[in-house]
Amino acid sequence: MWKGEVVQTQLSPQASAPMVVTTELTAIVGKGFEGDRYANGIGHFSHNKGPHRQVTLFETEVLDTILRDHNRVLAPHDCRMNVITKGVPLTHLVGRVFRAGQVTLRGVKLNEPCQHLEDVLGQAVISALVHRCGLFAEVLEAGTVRPGDEMWPVDTR
């Protein structure tokens, strides 16, 4: 069984606005993180209904890989995801239930990079992020998540 941690939390109050690093995020069942663009239904992809944009997660290890393989420096806020993790196998969490701090989540689907991300960042990142651009998850149990919180699987199949 793995155990990882939350490295950084962030949100964006408006579509295409810069990410704001936070000291904690409050998860709302069926919505996402309080104050985030997708919880408020005003994100760039909010027209795509369903649970897959409630919470977004990204691995810090991918940032190291991008630097090594593509000689490109990306900061955690550049990925535009809510929860930045370390030691968490996000690609294995589709359909799985897991915890991040007080919040219970279920992995919905893997994220793939898109033209909108490149437009917002103003740099070409799609090729560096293909098949490693994080995880979409839904909130099953509300609570808070903070940097330093542990993450672990709830279902151990």
C-alpha positions as CSV (number, residue, x, y, z in Angstrom):
1,M,0.0,0.0,0.0
2,W,1.3,3.5,-0.9
3,K,1.2,6.6,1.2
4,G,1.8,10.0,-0.3
5,E,1.4,13.6,0.6
6,V,-0.2,16.9,-0.5
7,V,2.6,19.3,-1.5
8,Q,0.6,22.3,-2.6
9,T,-3.0,23.4,-2.8
10,Q,-4.3,26.0,-5.3
11,L,-7.4,27.2,-7.1
12,S,-8.4,29.7,-9.7
13,P,-11.5,31.9,-9.0
14,Q,-12.1,32.6,-12.7
15,A,-11.7,30.8,-16.0
16,S,-8.1,31.4,-17.4
17,A,-7.1,33.4,-14.3
18,P,-3.8,32.6,-12.6
19,M,-3.8,29.9,-10.0
20,V,-3.7,31.1,-6.4
21,V,-1.7,29.1,-3.9
22,T,-3.7,28.4,-0.7
23,T,-3.1,27.2,2.8
24,E,-6.1,24.9,2.5
25,L,-8.9,23.9,0.3
26,T,-12.5,23.1,1.5
27,A,-14.1,20.3,-0.5
28,I,-17.9,20.3,-1.1
29,V,-19.6,17.1,-2.2
30,G,-20.8,17.2,-5.7
31,K,-19.1,20.6,-6.4
32,G,-15.4,20.6,-5.8
33,F,-13.3,23.1,-3.9
34,E,-15.0,26.2,-2.5
35,G,-14.0,29.3,-4.4
36,D,-12.6,27.4,-7.4
37,R,-13.8,28.2,-10.9
38,Y,-15.2,24.7,-11.5
39,A,-17.1,24.5,-8.2
40,N,-18.7,27.8,-9.3
41,G,-19.5,26.5,-12.8
42,I,-17.4,29.2,-14.5
43,G,-14.3,27.2,-15.6
44,H,-13.3,27.0,-19.2
45,F,-14.6,23.5,-19.5
46,S,-17.7,23.9,-17.1
47,H,-20.0,23.1,-20.1
48,N,-18.8,19.5,-19.8
49,K,-21.1,18.3,-17.0
50,G,-20.3,15.5,-14.6
51,P,-18.0,14.9,-11.7
52,H,-14.8,14.9,-13.6
53,R,-13.8,18.5,-12.9
54,Q,-14.6,18.7,-9.2
55,V,-11.0,18.1,-8.1
56,T,-7.8,18.0,-10.1
57,L,-4.6,16.4,-9.0
58,F,-1.0,16.5,-10.4
59,E,2.2,14.8,-9.4
60,T,5.4,16.8,-8.6
61,E,7.4,13.9,-10.0
62,V,6.0,14.8,-13.5
63,L,7.6,18.2,-13.1
64,D,11.0,16.5,-12.6
65,T,10.4,14.3,-15.6
66,I,9.6,17.2,-17.8
67,L,12.8,19.0,-16.8
68,R,14.8,15.9,-17.4
69,D,13.2,14.7,-20.7
70,H,12.2,18.1,-22.3
71,N,14.5,20.5,-20.6
72,R,11.4,22.6,-19.6
73,V,10.8,24.1,-16.2
74,L,7.2,24.1,-15.1
75,A,6.0,25.3,-11.7
76,P,3.3,23.5,-9.8
77,H,0.8,26.4,-10.6
78,D,1.5,26.0,-14.3
79,C,-0.3,22.7,-14.4
80,R,-3.5,24.5,-13.3
81,M,-4.5,21.6,-11.0
82,N,-5.9,22.0,-7.4
83,V,-3.9,19.4,-5.5
84,I,-0.2,18.9,-6.1
85,T,1.0,15.5,-4.8
86,K,4.2,13.6,-4.0
87,G,4.4,9.8,-3.9
88,V,0.9,9.3,-5.1
89,P,0.3,7.0,-8.1
90,L,-2.4,9.1,-9.8
91,T,-2.5,7.0,-13.0
92,H,-3.6,4.0,-10.9
93,L,-6.4,5.8,-9.1
94,V,-9.1,5.9,-11.9
95,G,-12.2,4.3,-10.3
96,R,-10.5,4.0,-6.9
97,V,-11.4,5.7,-3.6
98,F,-8.7,7.5,-1.7
99,R,-8.1,10.2,0.9
100,A,-6.4,13.5,0.8
101,G,-6.4,15.0,4.3
102,Q,-10.0,15.0,5.5
103,V,-11.4,14.6,2.0
104,T,-12.5,11.3,0.4
105,L,-12.2,11.3,-3.4
106,R,-12.8,8.9,-6.2
107,G,-10.6,9.0,-9.3
108,V,-12.8,9.6,-12.4
109,K,-10.4,9.9,-15.3
110,L,-6.9,10.9,-16.4
111,N,-6.4,14.3,-17.7
112,E,-4.7,15.0,-21.0
113,P,-3.1,18.4,-21.9
114,C,-5.0,20.7,-24.2
115,Q,-4.6,23.7,-26.4
116,H,-6.3,25.8,-23.7
117,L,-3.5,25.1,-21.3
118,E,-0.9,26.2,-23.8
119,D,-3.0,29.4,-24.5
120,V,-3.1,30.3,-20.8
121,L,0.5,29.5,-20.1
122,G,1.8,31.1,-23.4
123,Q,4.1,28.2,-24.0
124,A,4.1,24.8,-25.8
125,V,3.6,22.1,-23.1
126,I,1.3,19.5,-24.7
127,S,4.0,17.1,-25.9
128,A,5.7,17.2,-22.5
129,L,2.5,16.4,-20.7
130,V,0.8,13.7,-22.9
131,H,-0.3,10.8,-20.7
132,R,0.9,12.4,-17.5
133,C,-1.2,15.5,-16.9
134,G,-2.9,14.4,-13.7
135,L,-6.2,13.1,-12.5
136,F,-9.8,14.3,-12.3
137,A,-11.6,13.2,-9.1
138,E,-15.0,13.7,-7.5
139,V,-15.6,14.6,-3.9
140,L,-17.3,11.8,-2.0
141,E,-16.9,13.2,1.5
142,A,-16.4,16.9,2.3
143,G,-13.5,18.3,4.4
144,T,-10.3,20.2,4.1
145,V,-7.0,19.4,2.5
146,R,-3.8,21.2,3.3
147,P,-0.2,21.0,2.2
148,G,1.5,18.4,4.3
149,D,-1.6,16.2,4.6
150,E,-1.2,12.5,3.9
151,M,-2.8,10.7,1.0
152,W,-3.7,7.0,1.0
153,P,-6.0,4.5,-0.7
154,V,-9.3,3.7,0.9
155,D,-10.1,0.7,-1.2
156,T,-7.1,-1.7,-1.2
157,R,-7.9,-4.0,-4.2
